[in-house]
Amino acid sequence: MPKPLSLPFDPIARADELWKRRWGAAPAMTAITSIMRAQQILLAEVDAVVKPYGLTFARYEALVLLTFSKAGELPMSKIGERLMVHPTSVTNTIDRLVRSGLVTKRPNPNDGRGTLASITDKGREVCDAATGELMAMDFGLGAYDAEECAEIFAMLRPLRVTSGDFAAE
């Protein structure tokens, strides 16, 4: 993946300066802009690692979730709930994994209307190989040590609680 040309200045810091002059201080603007840019950078780096496996990060996350389940299968509704995505996105993600031979689908015997997604042996192999590569590149967060990664997680957690991702403990 080609790296963008480095600017001789931080464009987000520059935007902060200009913002202050026009509308007043807005630390939240610089924070969200930094978070969004970081998300773009991380997604590009992670997607570059999983792409040779025929995956996107969303498909990789679904495979990982299936490996975490006891039987290697979960109802589609549970996948959407755990990955915090719309049912249409789950269907699209799982259908692409099915076409790749990494997942199978079958009717849920415990729910006549539901569908179970099951990881295949090939899906487990691909998941393990991609995970090894992602761990080797620290999921794109190699600029941070373990303590700093924990701090990032802790700093973003209240936002996730406030948005309703999960109940605060």
C-alpha positions in Angstrom: 0.0 0.0 0.0 1.6 3.3 -1.0 2.0 5.8 1.8 0.6 9.3 1.2 3.0 12.1 0.9 3.9 13.6 4.3 2.7 17.1 4.7 5.1 19.6 6.3 2.5 20.4 8.9 -0.3 18.6 10.8 -3.5 19.4 8.9 -5.7 18.6 11.9 -3.7 21.0 14.1 -4.0 23.6 11.3 -7.8 23.1 11.1 -7.9 23.6 14.9 -6.1 26.9 14.6 -8.4 28.1 11.8 -11.5 26.8 13.6 -10.5 28.7 16.8 -10.2 32.0 14.7 -13.6 31.5 13.0 -15.8 29.9 15.6 -13.8 29.5 18.9 -12.1 26.6 20.6 -13.6 23.2 19.8 -11.4 20.5 21.3 -14.1 17.9 20.3 -13.6 18.8 16.6 -9.9 18.0 16.7 -10.5 14.9 18.7 -13.1 13.5 16.3 -11.1 14.4 13.3 -8.1 12.6 14.8 -10.2 9.6 15.6 -11.7 9.5 12.1 -8.3 9.8 10.5 -6.8 7.1 12.8 -9.7 4.8 11.8 -8.9 5.4 8.1 -5.2 4.6 8.6 -5.9 1.5 10.7 -8.6 0.1 8.5 -6.3 0.5 5.4 -3.4 -1.2 7.2 -5.6 -4.1 8.5 -7.4 -4.5 5.3 -4.1 -4.8 3.5 -3.2 -7.7 5.7 -6.5 -9.6 5.4 -7.1 -8.9 1.7 -4.8 -11.7 0.4 -7.1 -14.1 2.4 -10.1 -12.8 0.5 -11.3 -10.9 3.6 -12.2 -7.5 4.8 -11.9 -6.6 8.4 -15.6 -7.0 8.8 -15.4 -10.6 7.4 -12.4 -11.3 9.6 -14.3 -10.2 12.7 -17.2 -12.5 11.8 -14.7 -15.5 11.4 -13.1 -14.6 14.7 -16.5 -14.5 16.4 -17.4 -17.9 15.0 -14.2 -19.4 16.3 -15.0 -18.0 19.8 -18.3 -19.9 19.9 -18.3 -23.4 21.5 -19.6 -25.2 18.4 -18.2 -22.8 15.8 -21.6 -21.6 14.8 -24.0 -18.8 15.8 -27.4 -17.6 14.8 -27.2 -14.7 12.3 -29.0 -12.5 14.8 -26.4 -13.2 17.5 -23.6 -12.3 15.0 -25.2 -9.0 14.3 -25.7 -8.3 18.0 -22.1 -9.2 18.9 -20.6 -7.3 16.0 -23.0 -4.4 16.5 -24.1 -4.2 12.9 -27.4 -4.1 11.0 -28.9 -7.5 10.0 -28.4 -6.6 6.3 -24.7 -6.2 6.9 -24.5 -9.6 8.7 -26.2 -11.2 5.7 -23.9 -9.6 3.3 -20.8 -10.5 5.3 -21.8 -14.1 5.9 -22.9 -14.7 2.3 -19.5 -13.5 1.1 -17.8 -15.9 3.6 -20.1 -18.7 2.3 -19.1 -18.0 -1.3 -15.4 -18.2 -0.2 -16.0 -21.6 1.4 -15.1 -20.2 4.9 -18.6 -20.4 6.4 -21.7 -22.5 5.8 -25.3 -21.6 6.6 -28.2 -23.8 7.6 -31.6 -23.4 9.2 -31.5 -23.0 13.0 -33.1 -26.2 14.5 -34.0 -24.2 17.6 -35.7 -21.4 15.7 -37.7 -22.2 12.6 -37.2 -18.7 11.1 -33.5 -18.3 12.0 -30.3 -19.3 10.3 -27.0 -20.6 11.8 -23.6 -19.6 10.3 -20.9 -22.2 10.9 -17.2 -21.8 10.3 -15.6 -24.4 8.1 -12.1 -26.0 8.5 -10.9 -23.7 5.7 -12.4 -20.8 7.6 -10.5 -21.7 10.7 -7.2 -22.0 8.8 -7.7 -18.6 7.1 -8.7 -17.0 10.4 -5.7 -18.4 12.2 -3.3 -17.3 9.4 -4.8 -13.8 9.2 -4.7 -13.5 13.0 -1.0 -14.4 13.1 -0.2 -11.6 10.6 -2.5 -9.1 12.3 -0.8 -9.8 15.7 2.6 -9.6 14.1 1.8 -6.0 13.0 0.0 -5.2 16.3 -3.2 -4.6 14.4 -1.7 -1.4 13.1 -1.1 0.0 16.5 2.7 -0.6 16.7 3.3 3.0 17.6 1.8 2.3 21.0 2.9 0.0 23.8 0.5 -2.3 25.7 -0.2 0.3 28.4 -1.0 3.0 25.8 -3.3 0.6 24.0 -5.1 -0.1 27.3 -5.4 3.7 27.8 -6.9 4.1 24.3 -9.5 1.4 25.1 -10.3 3.0 28.5 -10.6 6.5 26.9 -13.1 5.3 24.3 -15.1 3.1 26.6 -17.4 5.9 28.0 -18.3 6.9 24.5 -19.4 3.4 23.8 -21.4 3.1 27.0 -23.1 6.4 26.3 -24.0 5.3 22.8 -25.6 2.2 24.2 -23.1 -0.4 23.0 -23.4 -2.1 26.4 -24.5 -1.4 29.9 -22.0 0.2 32.2 -20.8 -2.2 34.9 
